[in-house]
Amino acid sequence: MSSDETLEDAKKQQLLESDDKLSNANQRAEPSQEWETMARAWVSAFPDAKAVVSAGEVETWIGTNLDSLPADLRHMPRSELVDRLLSIQHYMRPTPSSDQNEQNVETDQQHPARFQRTDQWLPVYSWLESLDNGELVKSKDISEWLDANPEVKQELSSRHSRYHLTHYVKKCHLKILKRKEKKGLIRLSRATAMEVHKEFGEKHPSSLSADPMSNIPKDSDLYRTKQKEAKRRFEILVELEKRLAPHFSKPRIANR
């Protein structure tokens, strides 16, 4: 056999192997493609195929159709299945223009603490930014502001429950307060500092000090009065402990 024939046979063998690999890949891909087709049909079944689909609806659909899903997807973690379906739903939504993308990026840079990247939240964010005290916004304040802005209220209430809406606004305000406090623009109240500490796990020594006299000038009459009161309370406690000590088998204090 000539070298040309040997080379030709080798090329044919490579082509056959390549066809086999492609065929196997297509066979493996068929279940996923079948599932994707089902998912697209499910999304399209909504009155508006481009409507926002919640993770809860995805969970319900997966639970109902789990047996009909391909084996590789049935064994996939549920969170990955949800993400895949949501990504398909997101893919079907209209793609914003490049100008809108640039506007969103610019807005995100102006509002780094924003938790919902939609235009509906911009009025809320602007309002929170305008609050210049160190107090966390209260539920009553949020409710009153929403009542004064019915269009914003209607838009946000259609997507969130009152509880979650209030929670999101407070969380956003905490981020704003944390940023302003870090820049030295405001001083957090004790209650708000505790909320920031609870939310972000950061300490604020000036606001969370265990010593109530730490913020009182030492040369003031109030400081001296507080100091005398503290000393007197200590002396009373020591005297009380001495009187109670004989009634116990082991004295609680050493002889002074």
C-alpha positions as CSV (number, residue, x, y, z in Angstrom):
1,M,0.0,0.0,0.0
2,S,1.4,3.4,-1.0
3,S,1.9,6.2,1.4
4,D,-0.8,8.3,-0.3
5,E,-3.4,5.5,0.3
6,T,-2.3,5.1,3.9
7,L,-2.7,8.9,4.4
8,E,-6.1,8.8,2.7
9,D,-7.3,5.9,5.0
10,A,-6.1,7.8,8.1
11,K,-8.2,10.9,7.0
12,K,-11.3,8.7,6.5
13,Q,-10.8,7.2,9.9
14,Q,-10.5,10.6,11.5
15,L,-13.7,11.7,9.8
16,L,-15.6,8.6,11.0
17,E,-14.4,9.2,14.6
18,S,-15.4,12.9,14.3
19,D,-18.9,11.9,13.1
20,D,-19.2,9.5,16.0
21,K,-18.3,12.1,18.5
22,L,-20.7,14.6,17.0
23,S,-23.5,12.1,17.0
24,N,-22.8,11.2,20.6
25,A,-22.8,14.9,21.5
26,N,-26.1,15.5,19.7
27,Q,-27.6,12.5,21.6
28,R,-26.4,13.9,24.9
29,A,-27.7,17.4,24.0
30,E,-31.2,16.1,22.9
31,P,-32.6,15.9,26.5
32,S,-31.4,19.4,27.3
33,Q,-32.8,20.7,24.1
34,E,-36.0,19.0,24.8
35,W,-36.2,20.5,28.2
36,E,-35.4,23.9,26.9
37,T,-38.2,23.6,24.3
38,M,-40.6,22.7,27.2
39,A,-39.3,25.7,29.2
40,R,-39.8,28.1,26.4
41,A,-43.3,26.8,25.8
42,W,-44.0,27.2,29.5
43,V,-42.8,30.8,29.5
44,S,-44.8,31.6,26.3
45,A,-47.9,30.2,27.9
46,F,-48.2,33.3,30.1
47,P,-50.5,36.1,28.9
48,D,-47.4,38.1,28.3
49,A,-44.4,36.0,27.3
50,K,-42.1,38.7,28.4
51,A,-43.7,39.2,31.9
52,V,-41.5,38.7,34.9
53,V,-41.6,35.2,36.2
54,S,-40.9,34.7,39.9
55,A,-38.7,32.0,41.4
56,G,-41.7,30.6,43.2
57,E,-43.5,30.0,39.8
58,V,-40.4,28.3,38.5
59,E,-40.3,26.0,41.5
60,T,-43.9,25.1,41.1
61,W,-43.5,24.3,37.4
62,I,-40.4,22.2,38.0
63,G,-42.2,20.2,40.7
64,T,-45.1,19.6,38.4
65,N,-43.0,18.6,35.4
66,L,-40.1,16.9,37.2
67,D,-40.9,13.4,36.0
68,S,-40.9,14.6,32.3
69,L,-37.5,16.2,32.5
70,P,-34.4,14.5,31.2
71,A,-32.5,12.4,33.7
72,D,-29.5,14.7,33.8
73,L,-31.7,17.6,34.7
74,R,-33.7,15.7,37.3
75,H,-30.5,15.1,39.2
76,M,-29.3,18.7,38.8
77,P,-29.5,20.8,42.0
78,R,-32.9,22.6,42.2
79,S,-31.3,26.0,42.4
80,E,-29.5,25.4,39.1
81,L,-32.7,24.3,37.4
82,V,-34.4,27.5,38.7
83,D,-31.5,29.6,37.4
84,R,-31.6,28.0,34.0
85,L,-35.3,28.6,33.6
86,L,-35.0,32.2,34.7
87,S,-32.2,32.7,32.3
88,I,-34.3,31.5,29.5
89,Q,-37.1,33.8,30.6
90,H,-34.6,36.6,30.8
91,Y,-33.4,35.8,27.3
92,M,-36.9,36.2,25.9
93,R,-37.2,39.7,27.3
94,P,-36.4,42.6,25.0
95,T,-32.7,43.6,25.0
96,P,-32.3,47.2,26.2
97,S,-30.5,49.6,23.8
98,S,-26.9,50.4,24.3
99,D,-28.0,54.0,25.3
100,Q,-30.2,52.5,28.0
101,N,-27.3,50.2,29.2
102,E,-25.0,53.2,29.4
103,Q,-27.6,55.1,31.4
104,N,-28.0,52.1,33.8
105,V,-24.3,51.9,34.3
106,E,-24.1,55.6,35.0
107,T,-27.0,55.4,37.4
108,D,-25.5,52.5,39.3
109,Q,-22.3,54.4,39.8
110,Q,-24.3,57.3,41.2
111,H,-26.3,55.0,43.4
112,P,-23.9,52.1,44.5
113,A,-26.1,51.0,47.3
114,R,-29.2,50.4,45.2
115,F,-30.6,46.9,45.5
116,Q,-33.1,47.0,42.7
117,R,-31.8,48.1,39.3
118,T,-35.0,49.4,37.9
119,D,-36.2,52.9,37.2
120,Q,-39.1,52.4,39.6
121,W,-36.7,52.6,42.6
122,L,-35.0,55.8,41.6
123,P,-37.5,58.1,43.4
124,V,-37.2,56.0,46.5
125,Y,-33.4,56.2,46.4
126,S,-33.4,60.0,45.8
127,W,-35.7,60.4,48.8
128,L,-33.5,58.3,51.0
129,E,-30.4,60.2,49.9
130,S,-32.1,63.5,50.9
131,L,-32.5,62.4,54.5
132,D,-29.6,64.0,56.3
133,N,-30.0,62.7,59.8
134,G,-28.4,59.6,61.3
135,E,-31.7,57.9,62.0
136,L,-32.9,54.8,60.1
137,V,-36.1,55.6,58.3
138,K,-39.2,54.3,60.1
139,S,-42.0,52.2,58.6
140,K,-44.5,55.1,59.2
141,D,-42.2,57.4,57.2
142,I,-42.0,55.0,54.4
143,S,-45.8,54.5,54.3
144,E,-46.4,58.3,54.4
145,W,-43.9,58.9,51.5
146,L,-45.5,56.1,49.4
147,D,-49.0,57.6,50.0
148,A,-47.6,61.0,48.9
149,N,-46.3,59.3,45.7
150,P,-49.1,57.1,44.5
151,E,-47.6,56.3,41.1
152,V,-44.4,55.0,42.7
153,K,-46.5,53.1,45.3
154,Q,-48.7,51.5,42.7
155,E,-45.7,50.4,40.6
156,L,-43.7,48.9,43.6
157,S,-46.7,47.4,45.3
158,S,-47.5,45.4,42.1
159,R,-44.1,43.7,42.5
160,H,-43.6,43.5,46.3
161,S,-45.7,42.9,49.4
162,R,-46.0,45.8,51.9
163,Y,-43.7,43.9,54.3
164,H,-41.0,43.2,51.8
165,L,-41.2,46.7,50.3
166,T,-40.7,48.2,53.7
167,H,-37.8,45.8,54.4
168,Y,-36.1,46.6,51.1
169,V,-36.3,50.3,51.7
170,K,-34.9,50.1,55.2
171,K,-32.1,47.8,54.0
172,C,-31.2,50.3,51.2
173,H,-31.3,53.2,53.7
174,L,-28.9,51.3,56.0
175,K,-26.4,51.0,53.1
176,I,-26.7,54.8,52.5
177,L,-26.3,55.6,56.1
178,K,-23.3,53.3,56.4
179,R,-21.6,55.0,53.4
180,K,-22.4,58.5,54.7
181,E,-21.1,57.6,58.2
182,K,-17.9,56.2,56.7
183,K,-17.3,59.5,54.9
184,G,-18.0,61.5,58.0
185,L,-21.1,63.2,56.6
186,I,-23.4,62.1,59.4
187,R,-23.2,60.6,62.9
188,L,-25.4,57.5,63.4
189,S,-27.7,57.3,66.4
190,R,-27.1,54.5,68.8
191,A,-30.2,52.5,67.6
192,T,-29.2,53.0,63.9
193,A,-25.6,52.0,64.6
194,M,-26.8,48.8,66.2
195,E,-28.9,48.1,63.1
196,V,-25.9,48.7,60.9
197,H,-23.8,46.4,63.1
198,K,-26.5,43.8,62.9
199,E,-26.9,44.0,59.1
200,F,-23.2,44.4,58.1
201,G,-21.4,42.9,61.1
202,E,-19.3,46.1,61.6
203,K,-18.5,47.8,64.9
204,H,-19.0,51.5,65.4
205,P,-17.1,52.3,68.7
206,S,-18.3,55.9,68.9
207,S,-21.9,54.8,68.8
208,L,-21.8,51.4,70.5
209,S,-19.6,52.2,73.4
210,A,-20.4,50.3,76.6
211,D,-19.4,53.2,78.8
212,P,-22.2,55.8,79.0
213,M,-19.8,58.4,80.3
214,S,-17.4,58.2,77.3
215,N,-19.2,61.0,75.5
216,I,-19.3,63.3,78.5
217,P,-16.5,65.9,78.8
218,K,-14.3,65.0,81.8
219,D,-14.0,68.6,83.0
220,S,-17.8,69.0,83.2
221,D,-20.0,69.1,86.3
222,L,-22.1,66.3,84.9
223,Y,-19.1,64.0,84.6
224,R,-18.0,64.7,88.2
225,T,-21.5,64.1,89.4
226,K,-21.8,60.8,87.5
227,Q,-18.4,59.7,88.8
228,K,-19.5,60.3,92.4
229,E,-22.7,58.4,91.9
230,A,-20.9,55.5,90.4
231,K,-18.4,55.4,93.3
232,R,-21.2,55.6,95.9
233,R,-23.1,52.7,94.2
234,F,-19.9,50.6,94.2
235,E,-19.4,51.3,98.0
236,I,-23.0,50.3,98.7
237,L,-22.5,47.0,96.7
238,V,-19.3,46.2,98.6
239,E,-20.9,46.8,102.0
240,L,-23.9,44.7,101.0
241,E,-21.6,41.9,99.9
242,K,-19.7,42.0,103.2
243,R,-23.0,41.7,105.1
244,L,-24.1,38.7,103.1
245,A,-20.8,36.9,103.1
246,P,-21.2,35.2,106.6
247,H,-24.4,33.6,105.4
248,F,-22.5,31.5,102.7
249,S,-20.0,28.8,103.2
250,K,-17.6,30.5,100.9
251,P,-17.2,34.2,101.1
252,R,-17.8,35.9,97.8
253,I,-15.1,38.6,98.4
254,A,-11.7,38.6,100.0
255,N,-10.9,40.5,103.1
256,R,-10.2,44.1,102.2
